Amino acid sequence: MTWSFSGVLADVRAIWRGERDLLVRVASVFFFLPTLAARLFLPMPNLEGATREDLPRVLSEWLAGQGGWIALQLVVLTFGSGLILVLLLDRARPTLGQAMIRTLKLLPLLLIAWTCVLFAMALGSMLLFVVALYLGGRGFLSAAAVVMRPERGPFAAVVDSVRLTARRGWMVAALAAMVFVASYLAALIFGIFAEAIVQGGGSPMLQAPLEILTAAASAAGSLAMVLLQAAIYRAATVPSSGM
């Protein structure tokens, strides 16, 4: 593999320019709308006045009441990510309808693969944050591997991701972290302003545009992550003799 930081970003830009209309439509349905719905209708845990000892109880009660909706949102986001990967990576160039059917069949595999990666990152975070970041970089291509070789199963897909990112783990982690931090900060800024309006008793008409911008920033980050994964997977699977 001889792929580079600049080469991956150039491919992301090329994918965006070539498929922008389709990507915006898919991201609007599977990234933007679920995020906006969660922000508008999913109550956040009430941490006001909670002590450090109370925090686990408050969070567990909140998860018990809202965990199902959170899980549903994650499933929809995973489906959207898988759908975009199918549209971008499948050499058969399926229609949107065909891609949705294929993604639905792949959804359990995608969920298992990402659960494995997140579990590894959680274990790594017990040591150091950078360990979790590195493990996330090594497992970053798991969903793409599931899409391209589903017959091997989700665990083999994680192994494939580790193999494809050999000697590039830190670069992949840095690219993913860059996208995540940018989208998180944008969403955080809009979210702070929206919360300030709520706390100040402001009009919902003022809050709504900020909630939309917050969801849009989060959705843009999710889309960028998928495009990054597609570009890295394509670069990592190109034979060296062909580069």
N, C-alpha and C positions, 0 to 999 in steps of 0.2 A: 504494500500500500504506500502510495506517495502523495496521498491527498493532503491538502493544506487548509489552514484556517481561512485564507482568502478565497480559495477555490470553493469551499463549502458555502460561504456567504454569497459568492457569485451565483452558485446554482440555486440557492434560496431565492435570490432576486429574479432569476430566470423563470423559476417555477411560478412565482407570484405574477410576473408580467404575462406569462402565457395562460394561466388558469385563474386569473383574478376574479372574474364574474362567478364562476362555479365555486371557488373557495369562499367568497363572501356569502353566498347563499347557504352553503353548508354550515359555515361557522355561525351565521346568524341564528339558524335553527337549533343547532346542537351545542353551541358554546354561549352565545349571547343571551338567548331567551331563558335557558335554565338558570344562568347566573343572575339575571335580572329578577326572575321570579323568586329566587332564594333571598335576594337582598330586600325585596319588597314584602314578602310574606313569611319568611322564616325568622322567627324571633331569636335574637341572640341571647346567650346566657346572661342573667342579671348578676354581675359581679360587684355591684355597689355595696359597700360595707362588708364584703366577704373577706375573712381572714385567710391566711395561708392554710390553716387547718380545714377551713370550710371549702376551699377551692375544689378538691377532688369530689366532694359530695355534690356541689353545685353543678360541676361539669358532667358528672355521671347522671344526674337527674335530667339535665338538658339533653344528653345523648339518648337517654331512655325515651324521652318524649319526641325528639326530632331526628333520631338516628335513621329512621326509615326514609325520611325525605332527603337527608344528606346522602344516603346510599344510592337512592334513585338518581340524584343529580350526578353522582360519580359514574354511575352506569351509563347515563346519557352522554356525558363527556367522553367516556371511553369509547362508546359507539361512534360518536362523531370523529374522534381521532382515528379509529380504525377505518371508518368510511373514507376519510381523506387519503389515508395510506393506500387503500385499495385502489382508489381513483388514480393516484399518482404512480404507484409501483406495479400494478397488475399489467403485464405485457399484453393481455387480451383487450385492454382499453374498454372495460365494461361501461354500459350506460349507467346513469345515476341509479335507476331502479335495480339493475343487476348488481351494482356495487352494494346497495343497501341490503339486498337479500344475502349476498356473500358475507357481508360484515355481521349480519345477525347470526349467521352460523358460526362465525369466528369469535363472537362476543365472549362466550365462556373461557375460551383459550386466552383471549386478550386480558380478561380480568385476572385469571390465575397468574399469567406472566407478570403483570404489573404488581400484583400482590407479593410475588416473590422478590421483585426488585425493591419494593417499599419496605418489606420485612428486613432485607439485607441492609438497607440504608438505616433503618431504625436500630439495628444491632450495631452498625458502625458508629452511629451518633453517640452510643454509650461510651465509646472510646474518645473520639474527637470528631468535631464537625467536618473537618477536611476528609476524614475517612468516609463518612457518609456521602460527601460530595463526590469523591472518587468512585465509590461503588455505584452511585447513580449514573456517573458517566459510563462505566463499564456495562451497565445494564440498559443504557438509553435506547438501544436498537431492538429491544425485545419485541415490541409490538410490530415493528417492520419485519422482523424475522418470522413472527407468527403469520403475518399476511402472506409472505412469500413462500413459506414452507410449513403450512399448517399440519401436514401429515406427521411431522416430527414431534408435535406436541409443545405445550408451553414451556416445559422445563428445558427441553433441547433448544428452544428459542432463546432462553436466557443464556445458555451456554454459547450459542452462536453469537449473541451480542458481545459477550466477553471476548470471544475469539476475534471478532471483527474490529474491536476497539483496542486490540493489543498494541502497546506502545503509543496509543493515542488517547488513553483514558483521561488524562488531565486536560487535553485539548477539548475533548467532547464535554467534559464537566464544565470547563470554562465557558464554552459556547452556550450550554444550557443555562448555566448560572447567570450569564449576561442577559439572556432573554427573560428569565424569571424575575431578576431584580428590577429590570426596566418596567415590566408590566406590573409588578407588585407595587413599586413606588408610585406609578401613575394611578393605579386603583386606590392606593392608600391615601394619596392627596385628595382625590375627589371624594373618597369615603369620609375623610375627616371633615371636609366642608359640609357634606350632607348631614353628618352626625351633629355638627355645630348648629345647623338650622333646626334640627329636631329638638336639641337641648334648649335652644333659645325660643322655642315655641313659634318658629317661622312657618310660613305657608307651605303646604304640600306642593304647591305649584313651583316653588323655588327648590324644593328637595328633589322632585322627580327628574329634572335634567341632570342633576349631579349623580343620582343613582344610575341613570342611563349611561353616563360617561364612565362611571366606575365599572359597570358590567361590560361596557365596550372595551375598556382597557384590559380587563381580565380575559375577555374573549380573544382579543388581539394577541395576547401573550400565549394563550392556548394554541391558537392557529400557528403562530410563529414556531412554537415548540414542535408541532407536527411537521411543518415544512423543513425545519432543521433536521428532524429525524429522517425524513425522506431523502434529503440531500446527502446526509452523512452515509446512509445505507447505500445509496447509489454509488457514492465515491468509494466506499469500502469494499464493494463487490465487483468493481471494475478490475479485470485482470491487469497486472502490471505491464504486460506486453502491449496492452491496448492503450496505455496512457503516454 
